Amino acid sequence: MISRLLAAVSAGFLALLTVPAVAGNSVGSINPLDDQAIFVFGGRYYEETFFTGMQPWAVTYENNFVLGGGYQQFWLNHPTGLRIGGEAGAALRMGDSFSGEAWAGIVARFDGLVLGDTVRIAPSVTFGLTAETAPVGIEAGNRGGGDSTLLFYIGPELNVSWVDHPETEVFWRIHHRSGAWGTLGNMADGANASSFGVRWKF
């Protein structure tokens, strides 16, 4: 059942990624090489809430880690640098326990921040759903009788790249699962990891 749930979440949103691809090219992409991307990342889970993780130096880290990757495709590209697309990914969670995760959602990104015509700073955020095979770390303690199998996914991100080489960028992301105060799975919170990664655009 868990494997079917993971497959359904991934397949549904992968379909969402591919359908609008043709229309996206007519909106006016900043760079035609930016419409698709793959990425990998690794990070460590922490005990505090999602918002505390905005200061990664001020959290208590667990002995649990995440290693994952994913695919993005953008189909709406505004000349101001605002872009809308989709993301699907999967990860392994390991440390005190071992489990798998798959997520997918909508990505909003702003590519219009350039420092000195050299460095591009691009904030983005992914909203969607995430499914897991088993809870990890503080997430297990947060269950309180709830079910963390399917929760909401939020992935705020800060990307950095050279303007002359936009095809490769590094990023910092909070990898967040949440029941949104009991909306899903009767869970208030799930798991939070502070992570770093690399993305390749094509």
C-alpha positions in Angstrom: 0.0 0.0 0.0 2.8 2.4 0.9 4.6 1.7 -2.4 1.4 2.3 -4.4 0.9 5.6 -2.5 4.4 6.8 -3.2 4.0 5.8 -6.9 0.7 7.6 -7.2 2.0 10.9 -5.7 5.0 10.9 -8.0 3.1 9.9 -11.2 0.3 12.4 -10.6 2.6 15.3 -10.3 5.0 14.1 -13.1 2.0 14.3 -15.4 1.4 17.9 -14.1 5.0 18.7 -15.0 4.9 17.5 -18.6 1.5 18.6 -19.9 2.0 22.4 -19.9 5.6 22.2 -21.4 4.7 23.4 -24.9 2.7 26.4 -23.7 5.6 27.5 -21.4 7.9 28.2 -24.3 5.5 30.8 -25.6 5.5 33.0 -22.5 8.9 34.4 -23.0 11.6 32.4 -21.2 14.6 34.3 -19.8 16.9 31.6 -21.0 15.6 28.6 -23.0 18.1 26.4 -21.1 16.3 27.2 -17.9 13.0 25.4 -18.5 14.1 22.0 -17.1 16.5 21.0 -14.3 17.7 18.1 -12.2 19.1 18.4 -8.7 20.7 16.5 -5.9 20.9 17.5 -2.2 21.9 16.3 1.2 21.0 17.6 4.7 20.4 16.9 8.3 17.2 16.9 10.3 16.7 19.2 13.2 14.4 19.1 16.3 12.8 22.5 16.1 10.0 23.8 13.9 10.0 24.8 10.3 10.4 28.6 11.0 13.3 28.1 13.4 15.1 26.4 10.6 15.4 29.8 8.8 18.4 30.2 11.1 20.2 26.9 10.5 23.0 27.8 13.0 20.4 28.1 15.8 18.8 24.6 15.8 19.5 21.3 17.5 20.5 18.7 14.8 19.4 15.1 15.0 21.4 12.0 14.2 19.3 11.7 11.0 20.1 12.7 7.5 18.4 13.1 4.1 19.9 12.4 0.7 17.7 13.0 -2.4 17.2 14.5 -5.8 14.5 15.6 -8.2 13.4 17.1 -11.4 11.9 20.5 -12.2 10.1 21.9 -15.3 8.9 25.5 -15.7 6.1 26.4 -18.0 5.4 30.0 -17.1 8.3 32.5 -17.4 7.6 36.2 -16.9 10.1 38.8 -18.2 10.5 40.2 -14.6 12.1 36.9 -13.6 9.0 35.3 -11.9 8.7 31.7 -13.0 6.1 28.9 -12.2 6.6 25.2 -12.7 6.5 21.8 -11.1 8.8 19.6 -9.1 9.0 15.9 -8.3 11.6 14.2 -6.2 12.6 11.3 -3.9 14.9 10.9 -1.0 16.4 8.4 1.5 16.3 9.2 5.2 18.8 7.5 7.4 20.5 7.6 10.8 18.5 6.3 13.8 16.2 4.7 11.3 15.8 4.2 7.5 13.0 5.2 5.3 12.1 6.5 1.9 10.2 9.6 0.8 8.7 10.9 -2.5 7.2 14.4 -3.0 5.8 16.6 -5.8 4.4 20.1 -6.1 4.3 23.5 -7.7 7.4 25.7 -7.7 7.4 29.5 -7.6 10.8 31.1 -8.3 12.2 34.7 -8.8 15.3 35.0 -11.0 15.4 38.8 -11.0 18.0 39.5 -8.3 21.5 40.1 -9.8 24.5 41.4 -7.8 27.0 43.4 -9.8 26.0 41.7 -13.1 27.9 38.7 -11.8 26.0 36.6 -9.3 22.3 35.7 -9.4 20.4 35.2 -6.2 17.1 33.3 -6.8 14.6 32.6 -4.0 12.1 29.9 -4.6 9.5 27.8 -2.8 7.9 24.4 -3.6 4.4 23.6 -2.3 3.0 20.1 -2.6 2.4 16.7 -1.1 5.0 14.2 0.4 4.6 10.5 1.1 7.0 8.4 3.3 7.5 4.7 4.2 8.2 5.4 7.9 8.7 8.4 10.2 12.2 9.7 11.1 13.5 11.3 14.3 11.3 14.0 15.9 8.6 13.2 13.3 7.9 9.9 15.1 7.5 11.8 18.3 5.2 14.4 16.7 2.7 11.7 15.5 0.7 11.7 18.7 -1.7 9.1 17.3 -1.6 10.7 13.9 -0.5 9.2 10.5 2.6 10.8 8.9 2.4 8.7 5.7 1.0 11.6 3.5 1.6 15.2 4.5 2.1 18.6 2.9 5.5 19.5 1.5 7.1 22.9 1.7 10.6 23.6 0.3 11.8 27.2 0.6 15.1 27.6 -1.2 17.9 30.1 -1.9 19.8 29.6 -5.1 23.1 31.1 -6.1 24.7 31.0 -9.6 27.1 32.9 -11.9 25.2 35.1 -14.4 27.6 33.9 -17.2 27.0 30.2 -16.3 23.3 29.9 -15.3 23.2 26.2 -16.2 24.7 25.3 -12.8 23.7 26.6 -9.3 24.0 25.7 -5.7 21.2 26.1 -3.2 20.1 25.9 0.4 16.7 24.4 1.2 14.5 23.5 4.2 13.1 20.1 3.4 9.8 20.3 5.4 6.9 17.9 5.9 3.8 19.1 7.8 0.2 18.1 8.6 -0.6 21.8 8.7 -2.0 21.8 12.2 -4.0 18.6 11.8 -5.2 19.1 8.2 -3.5 15.9 7.0 -3.0 12.8 9.0 -4.0 14.5 12.3 -0.4 15.7 12.4 0.6 19.2 13.6 4.2 18.9 12.3 6.4 16.4 10.5 10.1 16.5 9.9 12.5 19.4 9.0 15.9 19.1 7.4 18.4 21.9 6.5 20.0 20.9 3.3 22.4 22.0 0.5 22.4 20.9 -3.1 23.4 21.4 -6.7 21.1 21.9 -9.7 21.8 21.5 -13.4 19.5 23.2 -15.9 18.9 22.2 -19.5 
